[in-house]
């Protein structure tokens, strides 16, 4: 399934959830031929994400709606900014309203949280990455929001890369397979061009990962001192990622240990939604239907 098809499937599910049985309030009160123009307004500062998702949602409800995006994803917004306008039948704009606002609020929240982490690393050549700690069904959109803010995407699913984690190692230990041997085995079975990453939580494990030929080594929940020691022993050609327990308060200190990438689950699983509203201007009758 293409990325576009996956995005449309997510939007379809959200619309079905909210409007699958109709909108009895609007249908009872709003004349079907009443046309109007509405604006999508930012109500707080942040980084925008989800404008194109909003446009698709409106057009799925009513392909005749005219949607104009005024601020592109990835840009900073402030209260009162008009990020888009939509013109057409009021009843259909109202049907799409909540779904559109939900997507904008959540995705812009993810983008804004990502931007806060990136800002803490100003002047340092260290990337902020997302993880697979995402909302069920929304991973593609949340990872897009991270990207829109300038973040980096980790593997989108279990088929997209080899990452040997602690539970893999525990299971393999029963077969007397060491971390070093596990990395070598993964390298042997990896598809051409696919990197092998391994999660470690001690410097001795980091050395085993190096000896096994890992392409990427993730320092998981390690102290700052141990991170520095691990970075010193890992050759420059191996990418080093830090993960676990990363917050806005300590992310710069972690970056200064010399790692290349910092992965942060909080930018997706704990991002606070941004507030938006949809507001109508003067309305007029259209046609005879």
ZAMARMAR-75605 format. One record per residue: residue number from 1; y, x, z of N, C-alpha, C, O in turn. Coordinates in steps of 0.05 Angstrom, whole numbers. Example, Ala and Ser with C-alpha at 12.3 -4.5 7.8 and 13.67 -1.06 7.14 Angstrom:
% ZAMARMAR-75605
{site 1; {-114; 264; 156}; {-90; 246; 156}; {-66; 264; 156}; {-66; 285; 169}}
{site 2; {-45; 257; 142}; {-21; 273; 143}; {1; 258; 157}; {23; 268; 161}}
This chain:
% ZAMARMAR-75605
{site 1; {-24; 17; 0}; {0; 0; 0}; {25; 18; 0}; {27; 37; 16}}
{site 2; {44; 12; -17}; {69; 27; -19}; {86; 23; 5}; {83; 4; 20}}
{site 3; {105; 42; 9}; {124; 39; 32}; {139; 13; 30}; {143; -1; 50}}
{site 4; {149; 6; 6}; {164; -18; 2}; {147; -43; 9}; {157; -61; 22}}
{site 5; {122; -42; 1}; {104; -65; 7}; {99; -67; 37}; {98; -90; 48}}
{site 6; {97; -45; 51}; {93; -46; 80}; {117; -57; 94}; {115; -72; 113}}
{site 7; {141; -48; 85}; {166; -58; 97}; {168; -88; 93}; {175; -103; 111}}
{site 8; {162; -97; 69}; {164; -126; 63}; {144; -142; 80}; {149; -164; 89}}
{site 9; {120; -130; 85}; {100; -144; 101}; {110; -147; 130}; {107; -168; 142}}
{site 10; {124; -126; 141}; {135; -128; 168}; {156; -150; 169}; {157; -166; 188}}
{site 11; {173; -151; 149}; {195; -171; 148}; {183; -199; 145}; {191; -218; 158}}
{site 12; {162; -202; 128}; {149; -228; 125}; {138; -238; 151}; {140; -261; 158}}
{site 13; {125; -220; 166}; {113; -228; 192}; {135; -237; 211}; {131; -257; 226}}
{site 14; {158; -223; 212}; {179; -231; 230}; {191; -258; 222}; {197; -274; 239}}
{site 15; {194; -262; 196}; {205; -288; 187}; {186; -311; 193}; {194; -333; 201}}
{site 16; {160; -306; 189}; {140; -326; 194}; {140; -333; 223}; {137; -357; 230}}
{site 17; {143; -314; 240}; {144; -318; 269}; {167; -336; 277}; {164; -353; 295}}
{site 18; {190; -333; 264}; {214; -347; 272}; {219; -373; 256}; {229; -392; 267}}
{site 19; {211; -373; 231}; {219; -396; 214}; {195; -409; 200}; {198; -426; 183}}
{site 20; {171; -400; 207}; {147; -410; 194}; {144; -440; 194}; {133; -452; 176}}
{site 21; {154; -453; 216}; {152; -482; 218}; {179; -496; 213}; {183; -520; 219}}
{site 22; {198; -480; 202}; {224; -491; 196}; {245; -486; 217}; {239; -473; 237}}
{site 23; {269; -496; 213}; {292; -493; 232}; {303; -521; 236}; {321; -530; 222}}
{site 24; {291; -535; 256}; {298; -564; 258}; {327; -569; 266}; {338; -590; 259}}
{site 25; {339; -550; 280}; {367; -554; 287}; {385; -553; 263}; {401; -571; 258}}
{site 26; {383; -532; 247}; {399; -529; 223}; {393; -551; 203}; {411; -561; 190}}
{site 27; {367; -558; 200}; {359; -578; 181}; {370; -605; 189}; {375; -622; 172}}
{site 28; {374; -610; 215}; {385; -636; 224}; {415; -637; 221}; {426; -659; 218}}
{site 29; {428; -614; 223}; {458; -615; 225}; {473; -604; 201}; {495; -613; 195}}
{site 30; {461; -585; 186}; {476; -571; 165}; {470; -583; 138}; {446; -584; 130}}
{site 31; {490; -592; 123}; {485; -603; 96}; {473; -581; 79}; {482; -558; 80}}
{site 32; {453; -587; 63}; {440; -567; 47}; {458; -554; 26}; {452; -532; 17}}
{site 33; {480; -567; 19}; {498; -556; -2}; {522; -541; 11}; {540; -533; -4}}
{site 34; {522; -538; 37}; {545; -525; 50}; {543; -495; 46}; {523; -483; 54}}
{site 35; {563; -483; 35}; {564; -454; 30}; {583; -441; 49}; {603; -453; 58}}
{site 36; {579; -416; 55}; {597; -401; 72}; {593; -371; 70}; {574; -362; 57}}
{site 37; {610; -357; 82}; {609; -328; 83}; {607; -319; 112}; {623; -327; 128}}
{site 38; {588; -302; 118}; {584; -291; 145}; {586; -261; 144}; {579; -248; 124}}
{site 39; {594; -250; 167}; {596; -221; 169}; {577; -211; 192}; {574; -225; 212}}
{site 40; {565; -189; 188}; {549; -176; 208}; {567; -156; 222}; {577; -137; 209}}
{site 41; {571; -159; 248}; {590; -143; 263}; {577; -126; 284}; {558; -135; 298}}
{site 42; {586; -101; 287}; {577; -84; 309}; {592; -92; 334}; {616; -97; 332}}
{site 43; {579; -92; 357}; {592; -98; 382}; {593; -75; 401}; {604; -77; 423}}
{site 44; {581; -52; 393}; {583; -28; 409}; {579; -3; 392}; {571; -6; 368}}
{site 45; {585; 20; 403}; {583; 45; 388}; {554; 53; 385}; {537; 48; 402}}
{site 46; {549; 67; 363}; {522; 77; 358}; {519; 87; 330}; {538; 92; 316}}
{site 47; {493; 90; 322}; {487; 98; 294}; {472; 75; 282}; {453; 64; 293}}
{site 48; {480; 67; 258}; {468; 44; 244}; {442; 51; 231}; {439; 72; 218}}
{site 49; {423; 33; 233}; {398; 34; 218}; {388; 5; 214}; {390; -11; 232}}
{site 50; {378; -1; 190}; {367; -27; 185}; {383; -44; 166}; {377; -68; 163}}
{site 51; {403; -33; 154}; {420; -49; 135}; {403; -60; 112}; {406; -83; 104}}
{site 52; {387; -43; 100}; {371; -51; 77}; {349; -71; 86}; {342; -89; 71}}
{site 53; {339; -68; 110}; {319; -87; 121}; {333; -114; 124}; {320; -135; 118}}
{site 54; {358; -115; 133}; {373; -140; 136}; {376; -153; 108}; {373; -177; 106}}
{site 55; {383; -137; 88}; {388; -148; 61}; {362; -161; 51}; {362; -183; 40}}
{site 56; {339; -147; 54}; {314; -158; 44}; {307; -183; 59}; {297; -202; 47}}
{site 57; {312; -184; 85}; {305; -208; 101}; {322; -232; 91}; {311; -254; 87}}
{site 58; {347; -228; 87}; {364; -250; 77}; {353; -260; 50}; {351; -284; 46}}
{site 59; {347; -242; 32}; {338; -250; 5}; {311; -262; 5}; {304; -278; -13}}
{site 60; {294; -256; 24}; {268; -269; 26}; {271; -298; 34}; {255; -315; 25}}
{site 61; {291; -303; 51}; {296; -331; 58}; {308; -346; 35}; {301; -370; 30}}
{site 62; {326; -333; 21}; {340; -347; -2}; {349; -325; -21}; {369; -311; -16}}
{site 63; {335; -322; -44}; {342; -302; -64}; {370; -305; -76}; {380; -287; -88}}
{site 64; {382; -329; -73}; {408; -333; -84}; {431; -323; -66}; {454; -323; -75}}
{site 65; {425; -315; -42}; {445; -305; -24}; {457; -279; -35}; {442; -263; -46}}
{site 66; {483; -275; -32}; {496; -251; -40}; {501; -234; -16}; {517; -241; 2}}
{site 67; {488; -211; -15}; {490; -193; 9}; {503; -167; 0}; {495; -154; -19}}
{site 68; {524; -159; 14}; {538; -134; 8}; {537; -116; 33}; {548; -123; 54}}
{site 69; {525; -93; 29}; {524; -73; 51}; {549; -56; 50}; {555; -44; 30}}
{site 70; {564; -56; 72}; {590; -42; 73}; {588; -15; 87}; {604; 3; 81}}
{site 71; {569; -12; 105}; {565; 14; 119}; {536; 22; 115}; {517; 6; 121}}
{site 72; {531; 46; 107}; {504; 55; 101}; {490; 65; 127}; {503; 74; 146}}
{site 73; {464; 62; 127}; {448; 72; 150}; {454; 102; 155}; {458; 117; 136}}
{site 74; {453; 109; 180}; {458; 137; 188}; {487; 142; 195}; {493; 163; 206}}
{site 75; {505; 123; 189}; {533; 126; 196}; {538; 116; 225}; {525; 99; 234}}
{site 76; {558; 128; 237}; {566; 119; 264}; {582; 93; 261}; {597; 89; 242}}
{site 77; {579; 75; 280}; {593; 49; 281}; {606; 46; 308}; {599; 58; 327}}
{site 78; {626; 28; 308}; {641; 22; 333}; {645; -8; 334}; {642; -22; 314}}
{site 79; {652; -19; 358}; {656; -48; 360}; {676; -58; 340}; {698; -47; 336}}
{site 80; {669; -80; 327}; {687; -93; 307}; {681; -85; 279}; {691; -98; 260}}
{site 81; {666; -63; 274}; {659; -55; 247}; {642; -77; 233}; {624; -87; 245}}
{site 82; {650; -83; 209}; {634; -101; 192}; {615; -85; 176}; {623; -70; 158}}
{site 83; {589; -88; 181}; {570; -71; 166}; {559; -84; 141}; {549; -71; 123}}
{site 84; {562; -111; 140}; {552; -125; 116}; {564; -153; 116}; {571; -164; 136}}
{site 85; {565; -165; 92}; {572; -193; 89}; {550; -207; 74}; {537; -195; 57}}
{site 86; {548; -233; 79}; {528; -249; 64}; {542; -276; 57}; {554; -288; 74}}
{site 87; {538; -284; 32}; {551; -309; 22}; {530; -326; 9}; {513; -317; -6}}
{site 88; {531; -352; 15}; {512; -371; 3}; {508; -395; 21}; {526; -402; 37}}
{site 89; {486; -407; 19}; {480; -432; 34}; {478; -425; 64}; {461; -409; 72}}
{site 90; {494; -439; 79}; {495; -433; 108}; {468; -438; 121}; {460; -422; 139}}
{site 91; {454; -458; 114}; {428; -465; 126}; {409; -442; 124}; {393; -437; 142}}
{site 92; {410; -428; 102}; {391; -406; 98}; {400; -380; 111}; {384; -364; 120}}
{site 93; {426; -376; 113}; {437; -354; 128}; {429; -356; 157}; {421; -337; 170}}
{site 94; {431; -381; 168}; {423; -386; 196}; {393; -382; 200}; {385; -372; 222}}
{site 95; {377; -388; 180}; {348; -384; 184}; {341; -355; 186}; {322; -347; 200}}
{site 96; {356; -338; 172}; {351; -309; 173}; {365; -295; 196}; {358; -272; 202}}
{site 97; {384; -308; 209}; {402; -294; 228}; {388; -279; 249}; {393; -255; 252}}
{site 98; {370; -291; 264}; {358; -278; 287}; {340; -255; 279}; {340; -234; 292}}
{site 99; {325; -259; 258}; {307; -237; 248}; {324; -213; 240}; {318; -190; 246}}
{site 100; {346; -218; 225}; {364; -197; 216}; {375; -182; 240}; {375; -157; 241}}
{site 101; {386; -197; 259}; {398; -184; 283}; {377; -169; 299}; {384; -147; 310}}
{site 102; {353; -179; 301}; {333; -165; 316}; {326; -138; 304}; {324; -118; 318}}
{site 103; {323; -137; 277}; {318; -112; 264}; {341; -93; 267}; {337; -69; 274}}
{site 104; {365; -102; 263}; {388; -85; 265}; {391; -74; 293}; {396; -50; 297}}
{site 105; {388; -91; 313}; {391; -83; 341}; {371; -61; 349}; {378; -41; 360}}
{site 106; {346; -67; 342}; {325; -48; 350}; {326; -22; 335}; {325; 0; 347}}
{site 107; {329; -23; 309}; {328; 1; 293}; {353; 18; 298}; {352; 43; 298}}
{site 108; {376; 5; 301}; {400; 20; 308}; {399; 32; 336}; {410; 54; 341}}
{site 109; {384; 19; 354}; {380; 31; 380}; {363; 56; 378}; {369; 76; 392}}
{site 110; {342; 56; 361}; {326; 80; 357}; {343; 102; 345}; {341; 125; 353}}
{site 111; {358; 95; 324}; {375; 116; 311}; {396; 127; 330}; {401; 151; 330}}
{site 112; {407; 110; 347}; {428; 119; 366}; {416; 138; 387}; {429; 158; 394}}
{site 113; {392; 131; 397}; {379; 148; 417}; {372; 175; 404}; {375; 196; 417}}
{site 114; {362; 174; 380}; {356; 199; 366}; {380; 217; 363}; {379; 241; 368}}
{site 115; {403; 204; 356}; {428; 219; 352}; {437; 232; 379}; {449; 253; 378}}
{site 116; {432; 218; 401}; {440; 229; 427}; {424; 255; 433}; {435; 275; 443}}
{site 117; {398; 255; 426}; {383; 279; 430}; {392; 302; 412}; {394; 325; 420}}
{site 118; {397; 295; 387}; {405; 315; 367}; {432; 327; 376}; {436; 351; 373}}
{site 119; {450; 311; 387}; {476; 321; 395}; {473; 342; 418}; {489; 360; 420}}
{site 120; {453; 339; 435}; {449; 358; 456}; {440; 385; 446}; {442; 405; 461}}
{site 121; {431; 386; 421}; {422; 412; 410}; {442; 425; 391}; {434; 442; 376}}
{site 122; {467; 416; 392}; {487; 427; 375}; {487; 458; 376}; {488; 470; 398}}
{site 123; {487; 470; 353}; {488; 499; 351}; {461; 513; 353}; {459; 537; 349}}
{site 124; {440; 498; 358}; {413; 509; 359}; {396; 500; 335}; {398; 477; 327}}
{site 125; {380; 517; 324}; {364; 511; 301}; {337; 499; 310}; {316; 511; 305}}
{site 126; {338; 476; 323}; {315; 463; 333}; {315; 433; 325}; {336; 420; 328}}
{site 127; {293; 423; 314}; {292; 396; 304}; {282; 377; 326}; {266; 385; 343}}
{site 128; {291; 352; 325}; {281; 330; 342}; {262; 314; 325}; {269; 305; 303}}
{site 129; {238; 309; 336}; {218; 294; 321}; {209; 270; 337}; {210; 269; 362}}
{site 130; {201; 249; 322}; {189; 226; 336}; {159; 232; 341}; {149; 254; 337}}
{site 131; {145; 211; 352}; {117; 213; 358}; {104; 187; 347}; {116; 172; 333}}
{site 132; {78; 183; 355}; {65; 158; 348}; {68; 137; 371}; {54; 117; 371}}
{site 133; {86; 143; 390}; {91; 123; 411}; {112; 103; 401}; {135; 104; 409}}
{site 134; {102; 85; 385}; {119; 66; 371}; {111; 37; 378}; {89; 33; 389}}
{site 135; {128; 18; 371}; {121; -10; 375}; {100; -18; 355}; {102; -13; 331}}
{site 136; {78; -31; 364}; {57; -39; 346}; {68; -55; 322}; {83; -74; 325}}
{site 137; {61; -46; 298}; {70; -59; 274}; {97; -50; 263}; {103; -56; 240}}
{site 138; {112; -36; 279}; {139; -28; 271}; {142; 2; 265}; {164; 12; 262}}
{site 139; {120; 16; 265}; {122; 46; 264}; {138; 55; 240}; {155; 73; 243}}
{site 140; {132; 45; 217}; {146; 54; 193}; {176; 51; 195}; {191; 69; 188}}
{site 141; {185; 28; 205}; {214; 23; 208}; {226; 40; 230}; {248; 50; 227}}
{site 142; {212; 44; 252}; {223; 61; 273}; {225; 90; 265}; {244; 103; 271}}
{site 143; {205; 99; 250}; {206; 127; 240}; {229; 130; 219}; {242; 151; 218}}
{site 144; {233; 109; 204}; {256; 109; 185}; {282; 112; 200}; {300; 127; 192}}
{site 145; {285; 97; 222}; {309; 98; 238}; {314; 126; 250}; {337; 135; 251}}
{site 146; {292; 139; 259}; {294; 167; 268}; {305; 185; 246}; {323; 201; 250}}
{site 147; {293; 181; 222}; {302; 197; 199}; {331; 192; 192}; {346; 211; 185}}
{site 148; {339; 167; 193}; {367; 160; 186}; {387; 173; 204}; {409; 179; 196}}
{site 149; {379; 178; 229}; {397; 191; 248}; {396; 222; 246}; {411; 236; 260}}
{site 150; {378; 233; 229}; {376; 261; 226}; {352; 274; 240}; {350; 298; 241}}
{site 151; {334; 257; 250}; {310; 267; 263}; {288; 272; 243}; {291; 268; 219}}
{site 152; {266; 282; 254}; {244; 290; 237}; {220; 272; 244}; {216; 264; 267}}
{site 153; {204; 266; 224}; {181; 249; 228}; {155; 266; 233}; {149; 283; 217}}
{site 154; {141; 259; 255}; {115; 271; 260}; {95; 255; 242}; {104; 238; 227}}
{site 155; {70; 261; 244}; {51; 246; 227}; {52; 216; 232}; {53; 207; 255}}
{site 156; {53; 200; 210}; {55; 171; 213}; {30; 157; 222}; {31; 135; 233}}
{site 157; {7; 170; 218}; {-18; 158; 226}; {-39; 180; 229}; {-34; 203; 224}}
{site 158; {-63; 172; 238}; {-84; 192; 244}; {-95; 206; 220}; {-108; 226; 222}}
{site 159; {-90; 195; 196}; {-100; 207; 171}; {-81; 227; 159}; {-87; 240; 140}}
{site 160; {-57; 229; 171}; {-36; 245; 158}; {-35; 274; 167}; {-19; 290; 157}}
{site 161; {-50; 281; 187}; {-50; 308; 197}; {-70; 312; 219}; {-77; 293; 233}}
{site 162; {-78; 337; 222}; {-97; 344; 244}; {-82; 353; 268}; {-67; 373; 267}}
{site 163; {-86; 339; 290}; {-74; 347; 316}; {-95; 346; 337}; {-104; 324; 345}}
{site 164; {-104; 369; 346}; {-125; 371; 365}; {-113; 368; 393}; {-97; 384; 402}}
{site 165; {-120; 346; 407}; {-108; 340; 433}; {-128; 345; 455}; {-151; 353; 451}}
{site 166; {-119; 342; 480}; {-135; 349; 503}; {-162; 334; 504}; {-182; 345; 511}}
{site 167; {-162; 308; 497}; {-187; 293; 498}; {-207; 302; 476}; {-231; 301; 481}}
{site 168; {-197; 312; 453}; {-215; 324; 434}; {-229; 348; 447}; {-253; 352; 444}}
{site 169; {-213; 365; 460}; {-224; 389; 472}; {-244; 383; 495}; {-264; 397; 498}}
{site 170; {-238; 362; 510}; {-256; 354; 532}; {-283; 346; 520}; {-304; 353; 529}}
{site 171; {-281; 330; 498}; {-306; 320; 485}; {-322; 344; 473}; {-346; 345; 475}}
{site 172; {-308; 363; 461}; {-321; 385; 448}; {-333; 405; 469}; {-352; 419; 463}}
{site 173; {-321; 405; 493}; {-331; 424; 513}; {-360; 418; 520}; {-375; 435; 528}}
{site 174; {-367; 392; 518}; {-395; 384; 524}; {-415; 397; 505}; {-438; 400; 510}}
{site 175; {-404; 405; 481}; {-421; 419; 461}; {-416; 449; 462}; {-424; 463; 444}}
{site 176; {-402; 458; 483}; {-396; 487; 486}; {-379; 497; 462}; {-381; 520; 454}}
{site 177; {-361; 480; 452}; {-343; 488; 431}; {-316; 494; 444}; {-304; 476; 456}}
{site 178; {-306; 518; 442}; {-281; 526; 454}; {-257; 517; 438}; {-260; 507; 416}}
{site 179; {-234; 519; 450}; {-209; 512; 436}; {-206; 529; 410}; {-200; 519; 389}}
{site 180; {-211; 555; 413}; {-209; 573; 390}; {-228; 563; 368}; {-221; 562; 344}}
{site 181; {-253; 557; 375}; {-273; 548; 355}; {-266; 521; 343}; {-271; 516; 320}}
{site 182; {-253; 504; 360}; {-245; 477; 350}; {-224; 480; 329}; {-224; 466; 308}}
{site 183; {-205; 498; 333}; {-184; 502; 313}; {-196; 513; 287}; {-189; 504; 266}}
{site 184; {-214; 533; 290}; {-226; 544; 266}; {-242; 523; 251}; {-242; 523; 226}}
{site 185; {-256; 506; 266}; {-272; 485; 253}; {-254; 465; 238}; {-260; 457; 216}}
{site 186; {-232; 458; 251}; {-213; 439; 238}; {-201; 452; 213}; {-197; 438; 193}}
{site 187; {-195; 478; 214}; {-184; 492; 191}; {-204; 491; 168}; {-197; 488; 144}}
{site 188; {-229; 494; 175}; {-250; 494; 155}; {-253; 467; 141}; {-258; 465; 117}}
{site 189; {-249; 445; 157}; {-254; 418; 146}; {-228; 405; 136}; {-229; 383; 125}}
{site 190; {-205; 417; 141}; {-180; 405; 133}; {-177; 403; 102}; {-187; 421; 88}}
{site 191; {-164; 382; 93}; {-159; 380; 64}; {-140; 403; 56}; {-125; 414; 72}}
{site 192; {-141; 410; 31}; {-124; 431; 21}; {-95; 427; 27}; {-84; 405; 21}}
{site 193; {-82; 446; 38}; {-53; 444; 44}; {-47; 431; 70}; {-23; 431; 79}}
{site 194; {-67; 420; 84}; {-61; 406; 109}; {-61; 425; 133}; {-79; 442; 136}}
{site 195; {-40; 424; 149}; {-37; 442; 172}; {-54; 431; 195}; {-59; 407; 198}}
{site 196; {-62; 450; 212}; {-77; 443; 236}; {-59; 449; 260}; {-50; 472; 264}}
{site 197; {-54; 429; 276}; {-38; 432; 300}; {-56; 428; 325}; {-75; 412; 324}}
{site 198; {-50; 443; 346}; {-66; 440; 370}; {-47; 438; 394}; {-27; 452; 396}}
{site 199; {-55; 420; 412}; {-39; 415; 437}; {-50; 433; 459}; {-74; 434; 464}}
{site 200; {-32; 448; 472}; {-40; 466; 494}; {-22; 461; 518}; {1; 452; 515}}
{site 201; {-32; 468; 541}; {-15; 465; 565}; {-15; 489; 583}; {-5; 489; 605}}
{site 202; {-27; 511; 573}; {-26; 537; 587}; {-21; 559; 566}; {-26; 555; 543}}
{site 203; {-12; 582; 576}; {-8; 604; 558}; {-35; 615; 547}; {-36; 625; 525}}
{site 204; {-55; 614; 564}; {-81; 623; 555}; {-92; 606; 532}; {-104; 616; 513}}
{site 205; {-87; 580; 534}; {-95; 562; 512}; {-79; 568; 487}; {-89; 567; 465}}
{site 206; {-53; 574; 491}; {-36; 581; 468}; {-48; 606; 453}; {-48; 606; 429}}
{site 207; {-57; 625; 469}; {-69; 649; 456}; {-94; 642; 441}; {-99; 653; 419}}
{site 208; {-110; 624; 453}; {-135; 616; 439}; {-128; 602; 412}; {-141; 606; 392}}
{site 209; {-106; 585; 413}; {-98; 572; 389}; {-89; 591; 367}; {-95; 588; 344}}
{site 210; {-75; 612; 376}; {-67; 633; 357}; {-92; 647; 345}; {-94; 651; 321}}
{site 211; {-110; 654; 363}; {-135; 668; 354}; {-151; 650; 335}; {-165; 661; 318}}
{site 212; {-150; 624; 339}; {-165; 606; 321}; {-152; 601; 295}; {-165; 590; 277}}
{site 213; {-127; 609; 292}; {-113; 606; 266}; {-97; 581; 263}; {-93; 571; 241}}
{site 214; {-88; 569; 286}; {-72; 545; 284}; {-46; 549; 268}; {-34; 570; 268}}
{site 215; {-38; 528; 254}; {-13; 529; 239}; {11; 520; 256}; {33; 530; 252}}
{site 216; {5; 502; 274}; {26; 492; 292}; {14; 490; 320}; {-9; 481; 324}}
{site 217; {29; 499; 340}; {20; 497; 368}; {40; 480; 384}; {64; 486; 385}}
{site 218; {29; 460; 397}; {46; 442; 413}; {43; 450; 442}; {21; 450; 453}}
{site 219; {66; 456; 455}; {66; 463; 483}; {71; 437; 498}; {93; 426; 498}}
{site 220; {51; 427; 511}; {52; 400; 523}; {56; 401; 553}; {39; 412; 567}}
{site 221; {77; 389; 562}; {83; 387; 591}; {82; 414; 605}; {72; 416; 627}}
{site 222; {92; 434; 592}; {93; 461; 604}; {120; 466; 617}; {140; 455; 609}}
{site 223; {120; 483; 637}; {145; 490; 650}; {162; 507; 631}; {152; 518; 611}}
{site 224; {188; 509; 636}; {205; 525; 619}; {196; 554; 618}; {196; 567; 597}}
{site 225; {189; 565; 641}; {180; 593; 642}; {155; 597; 625}; {153; 617; 611}}
{site 226; {136; 579; 627}; {111; 581; 612}; {117; 578; 582}; {104; 590; 565}}
{site 227; {135; 560; 576}; {143; 556; 547}; {153; 583; 536}; {145; 591; 514}}
{site 228; {170; 596; 551}; {182; 622; 542}; {160; 642; 537}; {160; 657; 518}}
{site 229; {141; 643; 556}; {119; 662; 553}; {102; 656; 529}; {93; 673; 514}}
{site 230; {97; 630; 525}; {80; 621; 502}; {94; 628; 475}; {82; 638; 457}}
{site 231; {121; 622; 474}; {136; 628; 450}; {135; 658; 443}; {133; 666; 420}}
{site 232; {136; 675; 464}; {135; 704; 460}; {109; 714; 449}; {108; 733; 433}}
{site 233; {87; 700; 456}; {61; 710; 447}; {52; 697; 420}; {34; 707; 407}}
{site 234; {66; 676; 412}; {58; 662; 387}; {73; 676; 363}; {98; 678; 364}}
{site 235; {59; 684; 343}; {72; 697; 320}; {93; 678; 307}; {90; 654; 307}}
{site 236; {114; 690; 295}; {136; 674; 283}; {127; 655; 261}; {139; 635; 257}}
{site 237; {106; 663; 247}; {97; 646; 225}; {84; 620; 234}; {79; 602; 218}}
{site 238; {77; 618; 260}; {65; 593; 271}; {88; 576; 283}; {103; 586; 299}}
{site 239; {89; 551; 274}; {110; 534; 285}; {103; 526; 313}; {80; 520; 320}}
{site 240; {124; 525; 331}; {119; 518; 359}; {134; 492; 365}; {158; 489; 360}}
{site 241; {119; 473; 376}; {130; 447; 383}; {128; 443; 413}; {108; 450; 425}}
{site 242; {149; 432; 425}; {149; 425; 453}; {147; 395; 455}; {160; 380; 440}}
{site 243; {132; 385; 475}; {129; 357; 478}; {122; 351; 508}; {112; 368; 522}}
{site 244; {127; 327; 516}; {120; 318; 543}; {142; 322; 563}; {150; 345; 568}}
{site 245; {151; 301; 576}; {171; 303; 596}; {199; 310; 586}; {215; 320; 602}}
{site 246; {204; 306; 561}; {230; 313; 549}; {250; 291; 555}; {244; 267; 549}}
{site 247; {273; 298; 565}; {295; 279; 570}; {321; 290; 560}; {323; 313; 551}}
{site 248; {341; 273; 560}; {368; 282; 552}; {378; 304; 570}; {393; 321; 562}}
{site 249; {369; 303; 595}; {379; 323; 614}; {367; 351; 610}; {380; 371; 616}}
{site 250; {342; 352; 600}; {329; 378; 598}; {324; 387; 569}; {314; 409; 565}}
{site 251; {331; 371; 549}; {323; 378; 521}; {336; 403; 512}; {324; 418; 497}}
{site 252; {361; 409; 520}; {373; 434; 511}; {360; 458; 524}; {356; 479; 510}}
{site 253; {353; 456; 549}; {339; 478; 562}; {312; 484; 548}; {304; 507; 544}}
{site 254; {298; 462; 541}; {273; 465; 526}; {277; 479; 500}; {262; 497; 492}}
{site 255; {298; 471; 485}; {304; 483; 459}; {310; 512; 462}; {303; 528; 444}}
{site 256; {322; 520; 483}; {330; 548; 487}; {307; 567; 494}; {311; 591; 496}}
{site 257; {283; 555; 498}; {259; 572; 502}; {250; 585; 476}; {235; 604; 477}}
{site 258; {260; 576; 453}; {253; 587; 428}; {234; 571; 411}; {225; 580; 390}}
{site 259; {229; 546; 419}; {212; 528; 403}; {226; 520; 378}; {251; 522; 376}}
{site 260; {211; 511; 358}; {222; 502; 332}; {227; 472; 331}; {246; 463; 318}}
{site 261; {211; 457; 345}; {212; 428; 343}; {208; 417; 371}; {192; 427; 387}}
{site 262; {222; 395; 378}; {217; 381; 403}; {211; 352; 396}; {227; 338; 384}}
{site 263; {187; 342; 404}; {180; 315; 398}; {185; 298; 423}; {178; 306; 445}}
{site 264; {197; 275; 418}; {207; 258; 440}; {197; 229; 436}; {207; 215; 418}}
{site 265; {179; 220; 453}; {169; 192; 451}; {191; 172; 457}; {191; 150; 447}}
{site 266; {209; 180; 475}; {230; 161; 485}; {248; 151; 463}; {259; 129; 465}}
{site 267; {251; 166; 441}; {270; 156; 420}; {260; 131; 406}; {275; 117; 394}}
{site 268; {234; 126; 408}; {223; 101; 397}; {214; 82; 418}; {221; 58; 417}}
{site 269; {199; 92; 438}; {188; 72; 457}; {208; 63; 479}; {202; 43; 492}}
{site 270; {230; 77; 483}; {248; 69; 504}; {277; 66; 495}; {295; 65; 511}}
{site 271; {281; 65; 469}; {309; 63; 459}; {320; 35; 466}; {307; 15; 463}}
{site 272; {345; 35; 476}; {359; 10; 483}; {371; -2; 457}; {384; 13; 442}}
{site 273; {367; -27; 453}; {377; -41; 429}; {408; -41; 429}; {421; -43; 450}}
{site 274; {419; -38; 405}; {448; -41; 401}; {454; -70; 396}; {438; -85; 387}}
{site 275; {479; -78; 404}; {487; -106; 401}; {502; -111; 375}; {520; -96; 368}}
{site 276; {493; -132; 361}; {506; -140; 336}; {510; -171; 337}; {497; -184; 353}}
{site 277; {527; -181; 320}; {530; -210; 318}; {534; -217; 289}; {542; -201; 272}}
{site 278; {529; -242; 282}; {534; -254; 256}; {555; -275; 260}; {551; -294; 275}}
{site 279; {577; -273; 246}; {599; -292; 249}; {608; -303; 222}; {611; -288; 203}}
{site 280; {612; -330; 222}; {620; -343; 197}; {650; -345; 195}; {665; -346; 214}}
{site 281; {659; -344; 169}; {687; -351; 163}; {688; -380; 154}; {669; -395; 158}}
{site 282; {710; -388; 141}; {713; -416; 131}; {691; -423; 112}; {682; -407; 96}}
{site 283; {681; -448; 114}; {660; -457; 97}; {669; -478; 78}; {690; -491; 82}}
{site 284; {654; -482; 56}; {661; -502; 36}; {636; -514; 24}; {615; -501; 25}}
{site 285; {639; -538; 13}; {616; -550; 0}; {611; -537; -27}; {630; -528; -40}}
{site 286; {586; -536; -35}; {579; -523; -60}; {559; -541; -75}; {538; -548; -63}}
{site 287; {565; -548; -99}; {546; -564; -115}; {543; -593; -105}; {560; -602; -89}}
{site 288; {522; -606; -113}; {518; -634; -104}; {492; -637; -89}; {486; -659; -79}}
{site 289; {476; -615; -87}; {451; -617; -73}; {454; -617; -44}; {434; -618; -29}}
